[in-house]
Amino acid sequence: MRIFFIHGFGENENIFEKIAPTIGGNQIFINVWNEVGNIPQPELNVLAFAKKLSQNYTITENDVVIGHSMGGRIGLHIKHFSNCKLIQIASWTNPDRVISPIKNRETLYWLTKYGIYLNRFTKWLAVRKGFKNKPSRQIFEQTIDALIAGNKHCVVNQLRLIFEPVEAINIEPELRIHAKADNIIRKPKTDFYEVPGDHFTLVTYPETVVKPILEFLAIS
């Protein structure tokens, strides 16, 4: 059994550094920055992307995907193609769970491409509004800094994985881990394993996230 880790928007594999060593096993980390690339892909969506990953990594029903945020969304569609087992952390299956200050996706892509949406000022506003006094502030700021410094086409490609509409699939993860105080992804409408903290609980309270994962893997 292989365990695939897929990070969220603007993150990298380091987001799992506090839980992966405890989980162990044959681990493979997928870097979305590298996979989507720096060339504009106006036709890109999460379904097409998940199909490509499923094929390139030969993911099967014997594998487990652990995805944080956007990574969990990608994992859901990988499961659609491969029937792998899926663990979502601070992620979603229903598109309306994503909290976005800009509702029109094409406007969002344009503002991002030209550095109007993700910049030092919008970072300051976001920290002030949702992360000012939280233990997750540092990881949130690091994520925003990566998005500000990163190739804008690559950032827009990642946004397409989140916001481009695709045909609904009737699939649920085997395990859904979520904090009610998450102010980036609303809590799921279906059952989930509740943890303390917020969107970055896997960094601030890793022991609470690892516990249900280990329990699930023990019986898989």
C-alpha positions as CSV (number, residue, x, y, z in Angstrom):
1,M,0.0,0.0,0.0
2,R,1.3,3.4,-1.0
3,I,0.3,6.6,0.8
4,F,0.0,9.7,-1.4
5,F,0.1,13.1,0.2
6,I,-1.3,16.1,-1.7
7,H,-1.0,19.6,-0.3
8,G,-3.4,22.5,-0.5
9,F,-3.4,25.8,-2.5
10,G,-0.1,27.6,-2.2
11,E,1.4,25.0,0.1
12,N,4.0,22.3,-0.5
13,E,4.8,18.9,1.0
14,N,6.1,20.5,4.2
15,I,2.5,21.0,5.3
16,F,2.6,17.3,6.3
17,E,5.9,17.3,8.1
18,K,4.4,17.0,11.5
19,I,2.1,14.1,10.7
20,A,3.8,12.1,7.9
21,P,6.6,10.7,10.1
22,T,4.1,9.2,12.6
23,I,2.0,7.7,9.7
24,G,5.0,6.0,8.1
25,G,4.6,3.5,5.3
26,N,5.5,3.9,1.6
27,Q,5.0,7.6,1.2
28,I,4.8,9.6,-2.0
29,F,4.4,13.4,-2.0
30,I,2.8,15.1,-5.0
31,N,3.8,18.7,-5.5
32,V,1.0,20.5,-7.3
33,W,3.2,23.4,-8.2
34,N,5.3,21.1,-10.4
35,E,2.4,19.2,-11.7
36,V,0.3,22.1,-13.0
37,G,3.3,24.0,-14.3
38,N,3.9,27.6,-15.2
39,I,2.1,27.7,-18.6
40,P,-1.4,29.0,-18.8
41,Q,-4.0,26.2,-18.9
42,P,-7.4,27.7,-19.5
43,E,-9.0,24.2,-20.0
44,L,-7.6,22.9,-16.7
45,N,-10.0,21.6,-14.1
46,V,-9.8,19.2,-11.1
47,L,-11.3,16.3,-13.0
48,A,-8.8,16.4,-15.8
49,F,-5.9,17.0,-13.4
50,A,-6.9,14.0,-11.2
51,K,-7.2,11.8,-14.2
52,K,-3.6,12.7,-15.2
53,L,-2.3,12.1,-11.7
54,S,-4.1,8.7,-11.5
55,Q,-2.5,7.6,-14.7
56,N,1.0,9.0,-14.2
57,Y,1.3,7.6,-10.7
58,T,-0.7,4.4,-11.5
59,I,-2.9,4.9,-8.4
60,T,-5.1,2.0,-7.6
61,E,-7.6,0.7,-5.1
62,N,-4.7,-0.5,-3.0
63,D,-3.4,3.0,-2.4
64,V,-4.4,5.7,0.1
65,V,-4.6,9.4,-0.7
66,I,-4.3,12.0,2.1
67,G,-5.1,15.5,0.9
68,H,-5.1,18.8,2.8
69,S,-7.6,21.4,1.6
70,M,-7.3,21.6,-2.2
71,G,-5.3,18.4,-2.1
72,G,-8.4,16.7,-0.6
73,R,-10.5,18.0,-3.5
74,I,-8.0,16.6,-5.9
75,G,-7.9,13.3,-4.0
76,L,-11.7,13.0,-4.3
77,H,-11.5,13.0,-8.1
78,I,-8.5,10.7,-8.0
79,K,-10.7,8.3,-6.1
80,H,-13.3,8.7,-8.9
81,F,-10.8,7.2,-11.3
82,S,-8.9,4.8,-9.2
83,N,-11.2,3.7,-6.3
84,C,-8.3,4.5,-3.9
85,K,-9.0,5.2,-0.2
86,L,-9.2,8.8,0.6
87,I,-8.6,10.9,3.8
88,Q,-9.6,14.5,3.5
89,I,-8.1,17.1,6.0
90,A,-9.8,20.5,6.1
91,S,-11.2,19.8,2.6
92,W,-14.5,19.6,0.8
93,T,-16.7,17.7,-1.6
94,N,-19.4,20.4,-2.1
95,P,-18.1,23.5,-3.9
96,D,-20.2,25.8,-1.7
97,R,-17.9,24.9,1.2
98,V,-15.1,27.1,-0.1
99,I,-15.0,30.6,1.3
100,S,-13.9,33.1,-1.4
101,P,-14.1,36.9,-1.2
102,I,-14.4,37.1,-5.0
103,K,-17.4,35.1,-6.4
104,N,-16.7,35.4,-10.1
105,R,-14.0,33.0,-10.9
106,E,-12.8,34.7,-14.1
107,T,-12.4,37.9,-12.2
108,L,-10.5,36.1,-9.6
109,Y,-8.1,34.6,-12.1
110,W,-7.5,38.0,-13.8
111,L,-6.9,39.8,-10.4
112,T,-4.5,37.0,-9.4
113,K,-2.6,37.1,-12.8
114,Y,-1.8,40.7,-12.3
115,G,-1.0,40.6,-8.6
116,I,-4.0,42.6,-7.5
117,Y,-5.7,39.8,-5.5
118,L,-2.6,38.3,-3.8
119,N,-0.2,40.9,-2.6
120,R,1.2,42.4,0.7
121,F,-1.9,44.4,1.4
122,T,-4.4,41.6,0.9
123,K,-2.1,39.4,3.0
124,W,-2.3,42.0,5.8
125,L,-6.1,42.2,5.5
126,A,-6.4,38.4,5.6
127,V,-4.2,38.0,8.6
128,R,-6.0,40.8,10.5
129,K,-9.4,39.3,9.7
130,G,-8.8,35.6,10.4
131,F,-5.3,34.7,11.7
132,K,-4.0,37.6,13.8
133,N,-4.0,35.9,17.2
134,K,-4.0,32.3,16.1
135,P,-1.2,29.7,16.4
136,S,-1.6,29.0,12.7
137,R,-0.7,32.6,11.7
138,Q,2.9,31.7,10.7
139,I,1.9,28.9,8.3
140,F,-0.8,31.0,6.8
141,E,1.6,33.8,6.2
142,Q,4.1,31.4,4.7
143,T,1.5,30.1,2.3
144,I,0.4,33.6,1.2
145,D,4.1,34.6,0.7
146,A,4.6,31.6,-1.5
147,L,1.6,32.6,-3.6
148,I,2.8,36.2,-3.9
149,A,6.3,35.1,-5.0
150,G,5.2,32.2,-7.2
151,N,4.7,32.2,-10.9
152,K,1.3,33.8,-11.5
153,H,0.2,31.4,-14.2
154,C,1.0,28.5,-11.8
155,V,-1.1,30.2,-9.1
156,V,-4.0,30.6,-11.5
157,N,-3.7,27.0,-12.6
158,Q,-4.1,26.0,-8.9
159,L,-7.2,28.2,-8.6
160,R,-8.7,26.5,-11.5
161,L,-8.5,23.2,-9.6
162,I,-10.6,24.8,-6.9
163,F,-13.1,26.9,-8.8
164,E,-13.6,25.5,-12.3
165,P,-16.9,23.6,-12.3
166,V,-16.9,20.0,-13.2
167,E,-19.6,17.3,-13.4
168,A,-20.6,16.2,-9.9
169,I,-19.4,12.8,-8.7
170,N,-21.2,10.7,-6.1
171,I,-18.1,9.9,-4.0
172,E,-17.3,10.5,-0.4
173,P,-13.9,10.1,1.5
174,E,-13.4,7.2,3.8
175,L,-12.3,9.7,6.5
176,R,-13.0,13.4,6.7
177,I,-11.1,15.5,9.3
178,H,-12.2,19.0,10.0
179,A,-12.1,21.8,12.5
180,K,-15.4,23.8,13.0
181,A,-13.3,27.0,13.4
182,D,-11.9,26.6,9.9
183,N,-12.4,30.0,8.2
184,I,-11.2,29.0,4.8
185,I,-13.4,25.9,4.2
186,R,-16.8,25.7,5.9
187,K,-17.5,22.6,7.9
188,P,-18.8,19.6,5.9
189,K,-22.5,19.0,5.6
190,T,-22.0,15.3,6.2
191,D,-20.3,13.4,9.1
192,F,-16.7,14.3,9.9
193,Y,-14.1,13.7,12.6
194,E,-13.9,17.0,14.5
195,V,-10.5,18.4,15.6
196,P,-9.5,21.6,17.4
197,G,-7.8,24.5,15.7
198,D,-8.6,25.8,12.3
199,H,-7.6,25.2,8.6
200,F,-4.0,24.3,9.6
201,T,-4.8,21.9,12.5
202,L,-2.4,19.3,10.9
203,V,0.4,21.8,11.8
204,T,-0.8,23.3,15.1
205,Y,-2.4,20.2,16.6
206,P,-0.9,17.3,14.6
207,E,-1.5,14.7,17.2
208,T,-5.3,15.2,16.9
209,V,-5.1,14.7,13.1
210,V,-2.9,11.7,13.2
211,K,-5.0,9.7,15.7
212,P,-8.0,9.0,13.4
213,I,-5.7,8.4,10.4
214,L,-3.7,5.7,12.3
215,E,-6.9,4.1,13.4
216,F,-8.2,4.0,9.9
217,L,-5.0,2.7,8.4
218,A,-4.9,0.0,11.1
219,I,-8.2,-1.5,9.8
220,S,-7.6,-0.9,6.1
